[in-house]
Amino acid sequence: MTKTTAGVSTIELSVREIAQLFETLDPYPFLQRDLDKDAEDFIVGWARELPRDHALKIVVHLPKAEADTASGRDLAHSMKAYFVHRAKAVRRDLRELFRIGRMSLTIGVGVLIACVVAAQYVEPLIGAGPFARVMQESLIILGWVANWRPLEIFLYEWWPIARRQALYRRLAEAAIELKPS
């Protein structure tokens, strides 16, 4: 559940025990554990729907006995560390996508140049006529199709990844509050 007041959007979740929030099979100490997939999906799903210009606050409702444990006291730090880690991982994914885009663009431009040059030699080699015209146009189309993937990367594909990175950063900066019941 969420609520929004005065520029702060709050995501609320209730758990019976803190262990519900973290991967149980994760061998790392509590402070370095990954969030449970369902808990992450819940938090990220709600955060995605909230206004981007609002600060985020995560309120975790849990029994008082759980809040008083060492895990309870470290919960905010653990959640923030997890979201910082996710933001960095998504940033690496974005850098990798741009690296692939640059490599694809280099190949695509090379293919386009080769196809344009080859198209210039079709008519002198096989003579004028409809077949030569089809060959020339086919080479030009091939050259542009070779640039389809890099253009897709640089025009469209990076946006959702950059938005996901910004969302994880917002979640890493969110105020996290425990509400014992």
C-alpha angles and dihedrals in degrees: 000000000000139000132187127211133161098344095315122105116200126207112199127196134170126215134176091215136007091241088073089070097055137058107266094205093053107114095203124103116270096265092057100040124123119245115253110266093240092048091049092047090050095049096040092044093055093041090053090058096050124092111277093222093059126091114240128235125186117203117193115198112203141147116286092241090059093046091055094056125096088252090054093051091048096044097099092048092047094050093046091048090051093052092046088053092049092049090053092048092051089047088055089050090052092049090049091050091052090048090053089045092053092048091047091048091052091051092042094051090047091052091046092052091047091049094048090049092046091049089058090058098047097083096045090049102044102016132243121307144094094296092054090049091051090049092050093048091045091054092049091049091048090052092053094043088056086063095049096094098048091046090050090051096047097040104038120354099069096056098077091046092050090048091051090050091051090048092053089048090052090050091049089054094045120119108245118206130184117214110194115205 
